[in-house]
Amino acid sequence: QVRLVESGGGLVQAGGSLRLSCAASGRIFSINDMGWHRQAPEKKRELVAVATSDGDTNYADSVKGRFTVSRDNAKKTVYLQMNSLKPEDTGVYYCNAVMDAGLGLDAYWGQGTQVTVSS
């Protein structure tokens, strides 16, 4: 069974930092994009950052200069370093990855990890 498991969420004061990790496990043939989305209360899920298999990265305008996405392909893990956190960064952060688990490429999601930034 293919899984994405996140860790690293929590409560932090504004201006602080957190690092999220997400590890893929199971029978995986290949991984394309890996990244993070978030969902604030009563808002739609939005893209935060993505790291492609070629090493390119893309960010939402709201996090550029503060967040850094990276991946370790050997460990099948993607990270999100979040600095200078703001209360508006509060939400559930979901890891996602486009992977081939034997039936072609498909999108997979983690269970989510809560990030709360207090003012």
TIMIDO-704927 format. One record per residue: x, z, y of N, C-alpha, C in turn; residue in three letters. Coordinates in steps of 0.1 Angstrom, whole numbers, plus 5000, padded with zeros to 4 digits. Layout:
<drengus>
XZYXZYXZYAla/...
</drengus>
This chain:
<drengus>
500850004988500050005000500950005012Gln/500649915021501449905034500950005044Val/501850075050501450175060502350175072Arg/501750215083502550235095502350385099Leu/503350455100503250605103503950635116Val/503250685126503750725139504150865139Glu/505050905148505451035151505951045165Ser/506051165170506651195183505751215195Gly/504451215193503551245204503551385207Gly/502851425218502751565222502351575236Gly/502551705241502151735255503451745263Leu/503451685275504651685284504151695298Val/504951755307504651755321504951615327Gln/504351585338504651465346506051465349Ala/506651345348508151335350508951345338Gly/508351395327509051425315509251295306Gly/509751315294510051205285509551245271Ser/509151135264508851145249509351025242Leu/509651035230510050925222509150915210Arg/508450805208507650775197508350695186Leu/508050715174508650635163507550595154Ser/507750475148506750425138507550355127Cys/507250395115507950345103506950275095Ala/507350155090506550075081507050105067Ala/506150115058506450135044505550055034Ser/505950045022505249965012505849835009Gly/505149755002505649624998505549525009Arg/506649505016506649415028507749305027Ile/507249185029508249075027508949045040Phe/508149055051508749025064507949095075Ser/508649115086507949175098508249085110Ile/507249045117507348975130507349075141Asn/506449065150506349155161506049295157Asp/506649395164506249535163506049585177Met/505149675179504949725192503949835193Gly/503549865205502649975208501549935217Trp/500349995214499149985223498750135226His/497950145235497450285238495950275242Arg/495250385241493850385245493550525252Gln/493250515264492850635272491350655270Ala/490950785272489550815270488650725278Pro/487650665271486650575278487250455283Glu/488350415278488950285282489250205270Lys/489450075272489849985261491250005257Lys/491549965245492949975240493749865247Arg/494949895252495749805259497149795253Glu/497749675255499149665251500049745260Leu/501049805254502049885261503349805261Val/503849775249505149705247505249645234Ala/505949535233506149475220507649425219Val/508149435207509449385204509349275193Ala/509849155196509749055186510849055176Thr/510748985165511748985155513048915160Ser/512948835171514148775177514848865187Asp/514248985190514849075199514349075213Gly/513348985216512748985229511749105230Asp/511549145243510649255245509749215257Thr/508549275256507549255267506849385270Asn/506449405282505949535286504649505295Tyr/503749605295502749605305503349635318Ala/502749585329503349605342503349755346Asp/502449825341502349975344503450055338Ser/504150005328505250085322506650025324Val/506649905330507949845332508949935340Lys/510149945336511150035342511050175338Gly/510050215331509950355326509950365311Arg/509450265304509350265289510350165283Phe/510850195272511750105265511350095250Thr/511049975246510749955231511949895224Val/512149945212513349905204512949905190Ser/513749845181513449845167514649845159Arg/514549905147515649905137515049825125Asp/515449705124514949625113515249675099Asn/516449725098516849775085515949895080Ala/515549975090514650085087513150055089Lys/512849925093511449885095510749985104Lys/511450015115510950115124511050065139Thr/509950095146509950065160509850195168Val/510450195180510550315188509950285202Tyr/509450385209509050375223509650495230Leu/510650465238511150575247510350575260Gln/509750685263508950695275509550795285Met/509950745296510550825307509650825319Asn/509850925328509050935340507550925338Ser/507151005328505750995324504751045335Leu/503650975335502651005345501351045338Lys/500451125345499251165339498451035334Pro/498550925340497750805336498350745323Glu/499450795318499950755305499350825294Asp/498450915297497750995286496950905278Thr/496950925265496150845256496550855242Gly/495950785233496350775219497150645218Val/498350665213499350555212499350505197Tyr/499050375196498950315183500150215181Tyr/500750235169501850135165501150015159Cys/501649905161501149785154502249695150Asn/502049615139503049525134502349405128Ala/502949295129502549175122503449155110Val/502949165098503749175086503149085075Met/504049045067503648975054503849075043Asp/502649115037502749205026502349135013Ala/502548995013502348915001501148825002Gly/500348835013499248745014499248675028Leu/500448655033500648595046500648695057Gly/500948645069501048745080499648805084Leu/499748935087498448995091498949115100Asp/497949165108498249265118497849405111Ala/498749495113498549635107498649735118Tyr/497949845117497949945127498250085121Trp/498850165129499050305125497850385129Gly/497850515125496750605127496650655142Gln/497650635149497650685163498250825165Gly/498950835176499450965180499151005194Thr/498751125197498251165210499451195219Gln/499351135231500351165242499551215254Val/499851345258499151405269500151435280Thr/499951385292500851415303500051495313Val/500551615316499951705325500551695339Ser/499651715349500151695363500651825368Ser/
</drengus>
